[in-house]
Amino acid sequence: MGNNTTHSFHIPVLGIGFTIDTPLKVARFGISSVISIMDDELIEQMRQHYCAQYGISFMPIPEKEIDHRALRITAYLNLMDTLIAQQMQELRALPFDEPNDLAKYFELLPQSSPLKISYQQMMALPEGEEKSNLQQTLREALKAGSIDVNILVKMDRTTTDTKGNILPPEYSDASAGFRGFANSRLQSSIVLSAGYNPRLYNYIEQFADFFPDENGYVKKKIILKVSDYRSALVQGKVLAKKGIWISEFRIESGLNCGGHAFPTDGFLMGPILAEFKENRKKLQQDLFELCQAANLAKSNTSFREMPEMRISVQGGIGTHEEHRFLIEHYGMDSVGWGSPFLLVPETTNVDETTLQQLSVANKEDYYLSYASPLGVAFNNFRPSIAHQQIQDRIKKNRPGSPCYKKLLVSNTEFTEMPICTASREYQHLKLKQLDAMELPKEAYEIAFNKITEKDCLCEGLGASTLQKNGLPPNHKLTAVSICPGPNLAYFSGIFSLKEMVDHIYGRVHLLNALHRPNLFVNELNLYISHYVKRINETLSTDTKQIKYLQSFKANMLSGISYYQNMAATMGKKASSIVAGMKEELEHAIAQIELKKFNFDLVTH
């Protein structure tokens, strides 16, 4: 089952476990979604769970197996493929004249879908040969959504065997995860996110499914998640020179997204999308020429014609009008709707306690933290059980978490072998070092909070999945971490899949009464807050940082100018999301230009 364009939206990866089985819940309706394959232990638990549920024999893959990570991932993805193929077979056998999943498949489609129009025409026909023939045509046209997977390419821990011996590079976390997907039966895409990993990019060349076959078809495709055009161009060329085609560039807002946040240097989404729109054909042509030349040099099969290169966007989209504007104005092939689906129990794994918290949360409950052990900004949820647990441990003078899975170990400040900055071991050593520094009270508190806010994401982002599915907790750790984007503040309640899809396509309105600026202004405000925070943390003597902030400010102002010009150029054709931006953009400029937020850099 490969990529399809039945719907104009996709469900991105949400944490480690929140979308780990989402394809099983939505693929039969033609909706594509993304699984995280980061935690093979959780994947193995979910495979056992679904084998039991569907009466399939389960053969465990023990951790002592040297390639257990890849083997577990392959087995789980193959199971997903089997079960969804079974669902599609059952779907095609259902009658058209009953309220069932077959009817739901067509009802969820956008109004403009040719398939939906044909369905409506069929339903209006009287019983007879014409209706039966059209029903058969519709059954044959049913397509499952894509079962895509995601890996954080920088999560590439070197692993050891049971005796502590370091294993070869192909057994590192990223490479083993990639191999797990590559060896599966899936004909779908792997999303490479969170940076550039030369070792992994070189490893891709070992798998034939990522290259065109004799018909020019690529069984397994690469989706590259990027924050700007330059990143797409640079990484696209790196892979094209290996003969590997990027089937899709997935643009994500630097700050207005869930999970880890990777802010740009003040570059805003609108100008970034405009740059992709302007250069799309050239990017496709340049990468195609490099890719063809590389495959010719390797005597590989080459493409018969230029393959499709999709462009999609995600992060902070909240209304049908925004969704449509991104597709119509910028030519996006798909729009990602992530965090809102955390409020849809049919599609994601959110435990009941957290679901209720999210359904009534305030805007202040969503905040940008440094809770991630990776040292990267992380969108967090203040009422979460994991956040409360951190505070409780501090009160008991036991900060930090036990570290069992070790997926995020990276720090060697105090130890020869890397440890995790969220671990009790690291925080004990770091706080001991801090105490010896004898800092002033305010400086000490800032440093203390920075150390102790780190959260055990390995366990926390999977705990909800175990709870919802009635599975025992890993290592007796039950505190749930969750990482919704700030846009979720504008949704209140718990919704069905149909309600959320109807909202995306403008058939219902689910936003709460809170005033919501459009996605461009929301992102801009997040960048202004980030800018102000960086200024407050910067010493007046830090020339390098001051120059960076000046550039950051200039990029934001340039982005605002772009929005202003876009509204003026579009004139009466401007959608209300653009036409209504004037006052909010002027307010943003006033915030940026406030004297206390400016540095007068003296050039020596």
N, C-alpha and C positions, 0 to 999 in steps of 0.2 A: 504494500500500500504506500503510495508516494504522495508528494505534495498535490493538493488540489485547490481550486479556487472557488469552491461552493460558497464559502462565506468570505466577507471582506475584513474579518477580524480573526485573530488567533489569541490563545491564552498562553502568555509567556511562562517560563519557569518561575515558581514561587517558593523560595527557600529550598531546604533539602527534601522535605516530605509533603508539602502542601499540595503539589501537583504530581506526586510520584505515581498515582494511578488515574489521573484525570483522563487520559485517553480512553480508558475503559468505560468512563462515564459520559464522554461527549463525542468520541470519534464516530460512533454510529450515526450521529446527526450531521456529519460532514464538517465538524469543527476540529481544527488542528490545535494541538497543545504540546507543551514541552515538559519532559521528565528530567529531574536532576538525577545524575548517576554518580553523585559524589560519595554517598554512603552505601557501600556494598553490604554492610551488616543489615541495615534497614531494608535494602532491596531483597536480601535473602529472606528476611522475616515476612515481607509482603508476598513474595513468591510462595512461601509455605502457606500463608493465609489464603491466597486465591486458589492454590491447588486443592486445599481442603474444601473451599467453598464450591468449587466446580467438580469435585470428585475426581481429581487428577492425581496420579501417583507422584509423590514428592521424594526426590533423592537429594538429600542435603549436600552442599559443597562446603566441606570443613575449612576452617581458616588455616589448617596445617598444609593444605594443598597450595603449592608454591604460586600457582596462578589463580588463586581463589577469587580475587577481585574481578578479573576479566571474565572468568567462567560464570560467576554469579550474575553479572550484568547481562551477559549473553543469554543465559537461561531465562532471566526475568523478561527481557525484551522479546524473546521468542514466545514466551507464554502470553504476553500482551498481544502479539501478532496473531496467535492462534485464537485467543478468546474474542478478539475484535472481528476476525474473519467469520467466526461462528455467529457473532451478533448480527453481522451483515447478512448472512445466509438466512437467519431467522427473520430479520427485518423484511427481506424480499418476499417472504412467504406469508406475511400478514395481509389481512383483507383491507381494502381501501375505505370501506364504509363503516369503520368503527373508530372510536377515539383511542388510538394506540400509538406506539412509537413510529410507525410508518407515517401516520398523519402528522405527528409531531415533527418529523424530519422536514416535511414540506412547509409546515406552518412556521418553523423557525427561520426559513430562508428570507433574505431581503425581498421587498416587494418587487424590485426590478429584475430579480432572477428569472431567466428564461425557463428554468425548471419549475419554478413556482407558478409562473404564468400558465405553463402547460398543465400543471396539476389542477389549477383552478378551472381551466377549460375542460379537463377530463371530468371533474366533479359535476360540472354543469350539463354534461351529456346524458341522454337517456340510456338505459341499459341496451346493450347491443354490441355488434362486432367492432364498431369504431371505438367505443369506450374500452373494450377489452384490449384492443391493439395498443391504445394509448397507455393503458395501465401497464402493459408489458414493457413498453418503451421506457416508462418512468422507472420501473423496477430495475431495468438494465442500466439506467443512468445514475443510480445511487452510488455515491462514493464515500468511503470512510475518510475522516480527517486524518491528517498525518500524525504518526507517533514519533515526534521529534525528541531529541535528548540534548542536555546541556552539560558542559564541563567548564569549570573555572580553570583556564589553562595555567594560571600561576600556582594552583593547588597541585604541586608536583613533588610531593615528599618522596625522598629516596627510601625504599623499604628494605627490610631485612627478613631473613628466614627465621624459623623457630629457634635456631641456635645463635641468632644475633649477627649472622654474616650478611654483609651488604649485598643486595641482589643487583643484577645488571640493570642498566637504564630502562629497558623495556618493561620492567616491573614497577617503575615509579607510578605514583597515583594517576597522573594525567595520562601517561602512555597506556597503562593497564585499563583505565576507564575507556579510552579511545578504542583500544583493541576489543573490549567487550561489545561496543556498538558495531565495530567493523566486522566482527565475526557473527553477528546476528543475522537473522533472515530479513530484517526490516529493509524496506526500500524507502528511506526517509532522509531526514537531515540531522546533522549534529551541529549544535550552536556552540561556537567557540567564543567565550566571553572573558572579560577581566584581564585583558592585556595580551602580550606577545611572548610566546615560548618557543625559541628556536629549536630546542630538542624535540618538542612535540611536532612542530611543523615539518621537521625532517622525517619524523617517524611516519607521517601520513603516506609518504611515497611507497611504503611497503605493502599497501593494500589496494588491490586491483579495482575494487568496487568504487573507488573515488576517481577513477579515470574512465573516459568514454569507452564503451565496447564497440564491436564492429559496426553497430548501427548508430553510434554516436550517443548512446544512452548512458547516463551515469546513475548507477543503482543507489549509491549513497552520496548525499550532497553535503556541502559545507555552507553553513550560515555563519557569517562573521558579525558579531555584535560590536558596533563602533559608536563613538560619541561625536565624531566629526568626519568631514570629507578627507582630510589629510591622512587620518588613521586608516580609512578604507583604501585609499590609493597605495599607501606604503605597504600595508599587510597584503593587499590584493596582489601587488606585484611580486612580493616574496613568494606567495603560493603559486601564482601563474608561472613564474620561472621554473617551478618544479613540475609544471604540467597540470596543476590542480586548479579547477575552476571554482570560483565563488558563486554559488547559485543565488545567494541573497545577502545583501548588506542590511543588517537590522540596526537602525539608528535608535539609540536610547537617550532620553534626556539625562544630562549629567546629574541633576539633583531631584527632579520631579519624578522619581521612580521608587520602587520598593527595593529592599535588600541593600547591597553595597552600592554606594554612590560614588561616581567618578566625575567630579565637577571639571568642566573645561576651564580654560583660562579666561572666563567671562564671555565666551562665545555662546549665543543663544540659539534655541531650536529653530526659529524662523529662518534666520540667515543660513544656518547649517543645511536645512532642507532645500533652500533656494539654490545653494551651491551644488547639491546633488542633482537637482532638477536641471540646472544649466549644463552640468558636465556629464550627465548620465550616459549619453551615447558615446562620448569620447572615452569615458572610463571603460565602458563595455568593449569598445573597439580595441583600445590599448591592451587591456588584459587578455582579450581573445588572441591577439597577435603574439603576445608573449607565451601564452599557453600552447598555442599551436606549434610555435617554434621549439618549445621545450619538448613536447611530445614527439615531434619529428626527429629531434636530436637523439632522443632515447629509443627511437624506433617503436614508440608506442602507437596505438590506434589514436587517431585524431578526430576531432569533431567534423561532421560533414557540413555543418553550417553553424553560424554563431548561436550558441545556446542562450537560453533565457537568463537574464540577470534581474532578479527582483529586488525592489527596495521597499522596506517596511519601516515603521516607526512605532515607538511605544514610550510611555512615561507621562502620566498626568492627564490623559484624555478622559473626559467625563460626560460629554453630551454627543448626541447624534450629529448635531451641526458641526462640532469640531471634527468628528470622525469623517463626515462627508467632505469637509473643507480640506483635510489632509489628503484625501484621495483625489478630489477634483482639482484643487489648486496646485498641489505639489506632485501629483501623479503617483502617490504611494500605492503599492500593490496590496498591502495589508496593514491593519492598525492593531497594535497589541493592547488588549484590555486585561490587566493583571489583578491589581489589588481589589477592585470591586467584586471579583469572583470569590474572594475570601468570605463574602457574605452570602454565598450560594452553596449551601451544604451538599447539594447534588453533585457538585463538581470538584470540591477541594476538601482537604482533611484539616478541618479546624475543630478542635474539641469544643464541647458545649460551653464551658466556662469562658474561654477566649472568644467564642462566637458571640455570646451575650455581651461581653465587654466591648467588642468592636461595633456591635449594632447600636450602642448608645454613646459611643465615645465623643469627646469634645475635640476641637481643633488642637488644643494644647496637649492632648494625649499623644500626638504624633510629633516626633522630634528627630533631628539628625544627631546621632551619637558617635562615640568612638568605642562602642562596645565590642566591635569585632577584633579578634586577636590578630587579624591581618594588618592592623594599623590603618585601615581604610575607613572613611566615613560610612556610617551604617544607619539606615532609616529604622527607627525603633518605635516601640509602643510602650508608653509609660506604665499603664496598668498591668502589663503582662506579669505572669507568675514568676518568670525568670528574673525580671527587674526587681520584684519584691524580694525574691530569694537572695539576690546580691546584697540588698540593704540589710536583710536579716543576718547574713553571714558577717557583715561588717560589724553589726551591733554585738555579735557574739565573739568578736575579735578572731574570726576565722574566715577572712576574705579569700576569694579564689575557689575554684572548683576542682574536684577530683578529675583527673585526665585519663580516660580509658581509650577512647578511639584514636586520639592523637592525629586527627586529620589536619589540624591547623598548627602543628608544631613548627616553629621557625626560628626561635630565639636561642642564641648561644652566648648570651652576655655572661651567664654565670656557670654554664655547663658545657661539656664537650659535645654531648648529643643534644640536638635541638629540643626545646620544650615550648609549651604554649603559654602565651602571656595571660591567658585566662585561668591558668592552673594555680592551684594553691601553692605549689612548689615555687613557681616564679614570683608570685606576689609576695610570698614570705621573704624571699631574698631581696626583692626590689624595695619593699618597705623597710627592711633592715638597713639597706643602703641609704634610703631617704632619711631615716631617723638620725643617721650619723652626720648628715649635712647641716643640721641645726638651722633650718630656714626660718624666716619670719612666719607667723601663723597663717597669713593669707596665702603666701606662696606655697607653704606646706600643704594646705587644704586643697589647692588647685592640683598639685602634684599627686596627692593621695587619691583624689577622685579620679584622676586620669589613669592611675594604676588599677584601681579596684572596680572601675565600671566595666572592665572586660567581661564578656559573657561566654559561657561554654556553648557555642553555636552548634558544635557537632551533635550534642545531645538535645539541646533546646529546640532546634529547628526540625527535629524528627519526633519529639515527644508527643506532639499533638496528633500525629498520624497513628501512633501506637494506641493512644487513648481512644480515638474515634473508632478504630477498628477492633477494640477490645483485646489488644495484644499486651503482653507483659512489658513493663518498662525495661530499657537497657540499663544494666548496672545500678538499678534502683533509683535512677535519676528521672524525675517526673516533671520538673519545672519546664513550662512551655515558653519558648522564645518565638516572637513573630515580628516580621519586618515589613509592614505595609507602607506604601508610599503615602505622602501627605495628602494626596488627592482623595483618599478614602474618607477624610473628614467631612466630605460633602455628601456622603451616603450614610443613611441611618436606617436600620432595619435588617431583616433577614429575607432573602428573596429566592424565588425559584429560578431554574435555568431559563425558562420561558420568559419570565419577567425581565431578567437581565439582558437577554438577547433582544427582546422587544424594546428595551431602553436604548440599546446600541443602535438599533435601526429606526428609532424615533416613533415607535408605536405606543410607548408609554413613557412617563417621566418619573424617574426614581430619586432625583436629587432632593435633599432636605431643604429647609428654608434658609439655611446659612448663605449669606452673600458669597457668590463664587465668581471671581474674575476668570477670564478664559485661560486656557492652558498656557498661552504665551506669557500672559501677565503673571500668572501663578509662578511659573518658572523664573521669570525675571525677579519677582519678589524674593524667591528663595536664594537667588544669586546675590541680591543686595544684602540679605541677612548674612550670607557666607562672607561677603566682602567686608562688611562691618566687623564681623567677628575676627577676621584675619587682621584688620587694622588694630583692633583693641589688643591683639596679642603681639603686635609688632613694635619693637623698640625704635625710637627715632634715629638711632645710630645704625640700624640695619639697612644699609644702602641697597643691597641686593634685593631684599624683600620689598622695600619701598618701590623700587623700579618695577618689580613684578606687579605690585598693587596698582601702580599707575597704568600699566598695560592692561590689567584686568578691568580697570575703570573705563579705559578707552574702548575696549571691546564691548562692554555693556552699553555704553553710549552709542556706539556704532550700531548695535543691535536695535536699540530703541529708535534710532533714525531710520533703520530699515522698516520697522513696523509703521512708523509715521508715514513714510513714503508709500508703503504698500496700501495703506488706507486711502491716501490721497490719489494714487494712481488708479485704484479700483473704482473710486467714486461711488456712483449709485449701484454699481454691481457688487460692492463690498457686502459680504455677509455681516450680520449683526455682530458676530464675534470680533470682526475687524473694525467695523464702524464705531463700536462702543468703547474702543480702547483709548481714545484721545486723552481723556481726563486722567486715567490711571497711568498712562505713560508720562504725562507731565508731572504727576506726583512722584513717580519713580525717579525722574531726573532731579527733582528737588531733593529727594533723599540722598542721591548719590553726590550731589553738589554741596551738601551741607559742609560748612567750613571745618567742623570738627572731624570730618571724615577725610580731609585732604592733607597731604604732606607736601610741603614746599621743599623739593629736593635741590640742594645746592650742588651744582656740578663743579668739581674741582679739576 
